[in-house]
Amino acid sequence: MAPSLLGGFTKSLAMTVLSEIGDKTFFAAAILAMRHPRKLVLAGCLTALTVMTALSVSLGWVAPNLISRKWTHHVTTLLFFVFGILSLWEGFKEDGDSEELAEVEAELDANFKSNKAESKSKSKANDDKKKQQRPFVLQFFSPIFIKAFSITFFGEWGDKSQIATIGLAADENPFGVVLGGILAQALCTTAAVIGGKSLASQISEKMVGLSSGVLFLLFGIMSYLSGPEGEL
């Protein structure tokens, strides 16, 4: 039985939401949106996450063509169990405080201060004039857009959610996985940008870790029971 579009979509949506809420890139988007225009931060973060999701799903889609579907299924099942146990372990170790938020804020503060001297040398009037002279589409490709894109893209590279997306795309309908992943990324990033630091500071990393751990284990059990061909 071929993997269903709805199955890939729902699994990707649920997994990505729980993986991204409280993630380092979620906090980065929230903090960046407090210091720069929200539309540029949102555009940069969403572009990076969309590209990353598309790349991950592409790798997962190619994998069964290089390795047998039986082996990709077993690897995916193993990854779900491993990530589930790791997430639960991280959740139990957390004391409930958002330590990662403070860590990300400190890193961005250091970067912000290093660039502050350069930004002071440019007058706001000149910046506005130059911005008005550029086409509307090109306004998004500003230093702020590039900063949001690069922080998000490299922050996600090699992350647990990226590897899980690759495994999910190898075992489920790739089109459903990419749709679910992009929708989840859009929801989480928009919430971070609009809610800002106040929303990010209220997120319990302990609950996120425990919830994502349970979800990964559930996916692992479902994958194990379904078998390589997707039949119970």
C-alpha positions as CSV (number, residue, x, y, z in Angstrom):
1,M,0.0,0.0,0.0
2,A,1.4,3.4,-1.0
3,P,1.9,5.9,1.8
4,S,-1.1,8.2,2.1
5,L,-0.9,12.0,1.6
6,L,-3.0,12.6,4.7
7,G,-0.8,10.3,6.8
8,G,2.4,12.1,5.8
9,F,0.7,15.5,6.2
10,T,-0.7,14.9,9.8
11,K,2.5,13.2,11.0
12,S,4.7,16.0,9.6
13,L,2.5,18.7,11.0
14,A,2.3,17.3,14.5
15,M,6.0,16.4,14.6
16,T,7.2,19.8,13.3
17,V,5.0,21.8,15.6
18,L,6.3,20.0,18.7
19,S,9.8,20.1,17.5
20,E,9.8,23.8,16.6
21,I,7.9,25.2,19.6
22,G,10.6,26.1,22.1
23,D,13.4,25.4,19.6
24,K,16.4,27.7,19.3
25,T,15.2,29.1,16.0
26,F,11.8,29.8,17.5
27,F,13.4,31.9,20.2
28,A,15.7,33.6,17.7
29,A,12.7,34.6,15.5
30,A,10.9,36.1,18.6
31,I,13.9,38.1,19.6
32,L,14.8,39.3,16.1
33,A,11.2,40.5,15.7
34,M,11.5,42.8,18.7
35,R,14.5,44.6,17.1
36,H,13.7,44.6,13.4
37,P,10.6,45.0,11.2
38,R,8.5,41.9,11.7
39,K,7.7,41.4,8.0
40,L,11.4,41.1,7.2
41,V,12.1,38.8,10.1
42,L,9.1,36.6,9.2
43,A,10.0,36.5,5.5
44,G,13.6,35.6,6.3
45,C,12.8,32.9,8.8
46,L,10.0,31.3,6.7
47,T,12.1,31.3,3.6
48,A,14.9,29.5,5.4
49,L,12.5,27.0,7.0
50,T,10.7,26.3,3.7
51,V,14.1,25.7,1.9
52,M,15.2,23.5,4.8
53,T,12.0,21.5,4.8
54,A,12.1,21.0,1.0
55,L,15.7,19.9,1.1
56,S,15.0,17.4,4.0
57,V,12.0,15.9,2.2
58,S,14.0,15.6,-1.0
59,L,16.7,13.7,0.8
60,G,14.1,11.4,2.3
61,W,12.4,10.9,-1.0
62,V,15.7,10.0,-2.7
63,A,16.7,7.6,0.1
64,P,14.4,4.7,-0.9
65,N,15.8,4.9,-4.4
66,L,19.3,4.3,-3.1
67,I,18.5,1.9,-0.3
68,S,15.7,-0.6,-0.2
69,R,12.4,0.6,1.3
70,K,12.7,-2.2,3.9
71,W,15.9,-0.7,5.3
72,T,14.7,2.9,5.1
73,H,11.6,1.9,7.0
74,H,13.7,0.2,9.8
75,V,16.0,3.2,10.0
76,T,13.1,5.6,10.3
77,T,11.5,3.5,13.0
78,L,14.7,3.4,14.9
79,L,15.1,7.2,14.6
80,F,11.7,7.8,16.0
81,F,12.4,5.6,19.1
82,V,15.9,7.2,19.6
83,F,14.5,10.8,19.3
84,G,11.6,9.8,21.5
85,I,13.9,8.6,24.3
86,L,16.2,11.6,23.9
87,S,13.4,14.1,24.0
88,L,11.9,12.4,27.1
89,W,15.4,12.4,28.8
90,E,15.8,16.1,27.9
91,G,12.3,16.9,29.2
92,F,12.9,15.2,32.5
93,K,16.2,17.0,33.0
94,E,14.6,20.4,32.4
95,D,13.5,22.4,35.5
96,G,10.8,24.3,33.5
97,D,12.8,27.5,33.0
98,S,13.5,28.6,29.5
99,E,17.3,28.4,29.6
100,E,17.6,28.2,25.8
101,L,15.8,31.5,25.5
102,A,18.4,33.2,27.6
103,E,21.2,31.5,25.7
104,V,19.8,32.6,22.3
105,E,19.2,36.1,23.6
106,A,22.8,36.3,24.8
107,E,24.2,35.2,21.4
108,L,22.0,37.7,19.5
109,D,22.9,40.5,22.0
110,A,26.6,40.0,21.3
111,N,26.0,40.0,17.6
112,F,23.7,43.0,17.9
113,K,26.2,45.0,19.8
114,S,29.0,44.2,17.4
115,N,27.0,45.6,14.5
116,K,25.6,48.6,16.4
117,A,28.6,50.8,15.8
118,E,28.3,50.2,12.0
119,S,24.6,51.0,12.0
120,K,25.1,54.3,13.8
121,S,27.2,55.6,11.0
122,K,24.3,55.4,8.6
123,S,21.6,58.0,9.0
124,K,18.0,56.9,9.0
125,A,17.1,59.4,6.3
126,N,19.6,57.9,3.9
127,D,18.4,54.4,4.6
128,D,14.8,55.3,4.0
129,K,15.7,57.1,0.8
130,K,17.6,54.1,-0.5
131,K,14.8,51.8,0.5
132,Q,12.3,53.8,-1.4
133,Q,14.5,53.7,-4.5
134,R,14.6,49.9,-4.5
135,P,11.8,47.7,-6.0
136,F,9.4,46.3,-3.4
137,V,10.5,42.7,-3.9
138,L,14.2,43.6,-3.5
139,Q,13.4,45.4,-0.2
140,F,13.0,42.0,1.4
141,F,16.6,41.0,0.5
142,S,18.0,43.4,3.0
143,P,20.7,42.7,5.7
144,I,17.8,42.0,8.2
145,F,16.3,39.4,5.8
146,I,19.6,37.8,5.2
147,K,20.4,37.8,9.0
148,A,17.0,36.1,9.8
149,F,17.5,33.6,7.0
150,S,21.0,32.6,7.9
151,I,20.4,32.3,11.6
152,T,17.3,30.1,11.0
153,F,18.8,28.0,8.2
154,F,22.1,27.2,9.9
155,G,20.3,26.8,13.3
156,E,18.1,24.1,11.8
157,W,20.9,22.3,9.9
158,G,21.5,19.0,11.5
159,D,18.8,19.6,14.1
160,K,16.7,16.7,15.4
161,S,13.6,18.0,13.5
162,Q,15.5,18.0,10.2
163,I,16.7,14.4,10.5
164,A,13.3,13.3,11.6
165,T,11.8,15.0,8.5
166,I,14.2,13.1,6.3
167,G,13.2,9.9,7.9
168,L,9.5,10.7,7.7
169,A,9.7,11.6,4.0
170,A,11.5,8.2,3.3
171,D,8.6,6.3,4.9
172,E,5.5,8.5,4.1
173,N,4.1,10.4,1.2
174,P,6.8,13.1,0.5
175,F,4.3,15.7,-0.8
176,G,2.2,15.3,2.4
177,V,5.3,15.6,4.5
178,V,6.5,18.8,2.8
179,L,3.0,20.4,3.1
180,G,2.6,19.5,6.7
181,G,6.1,20.7,7.5
182,I,5.8,24.0,5.8
183,L,2.4,24.7,7.4
184,A,3.8,23.8,10.8
185,Q,6.8,26.0,10.3
186,A,4.6,28.9,9.2
187,L,2.4,28.6,12.3
188,C,5.2,28.4,14.7
189,T,7.3,31.2,13.2
190,T,4.3,33.5,12.9
191,A,3.5,32.9,16.5
192,A,7.1,33.6,17.5
193,V,7.2,36.8,15.5
194,I,3.9,38.1,16.6
195,G,4.0,36.9,20.2
196,G,7.6,38.0,20.6
197,K,9.7,37.4,23.7
198,S,6.6,37.4,26.0
199,L,5.2,34.3,24.4
200,A,8.6,32.6,24.1
201,S,9.3,33.2,27.8
202,Q,6.1,31.4,28.8
203,I,7.0,28.2,26.9
204,S,7.9,25.3,29.2
205,E,10.8,23.4,27.6
206,K,10.1,20.6,30.0
207,M,6.5,20.1,28.7
208,V,7.7,20.5,25.1
209,G,10.4,17.9,25.5
210,L,8.0,15.4,27.2
211,S,5.3,16.0,24.6
212,S,7.6,15.6,21.6
213,G,9.2,12.5,23.2
214,V,5.8,10.9,23.5
215,L,4.9,11.8,20.0
216,F,8.2,10.4,18.6
217,L,7.6,7.1,20.5
218,L,4.1,6.9,19.2
219,F,5.3,7.4,15.6
220,G,7.9,4.7,16.2
221,I,5.3,2.2,17.4
222,M,3.0,3.0,14.5
223,S,5.9,2.6,12.1
224,Y,7.0,-0.7,13.7
225,L,3.4,-2.1,13.5
226,S,2.8,-0.9,9.9
227,G,5.8,-2.8,8.5
228,P,7.9,-1.8,5.5
229,E,5.0,-2.0,3.1
230,G,2.7,0.2,5.2
231,E,0.3,-2.6,6.1
232,L,-0.7,-3.7,9.5
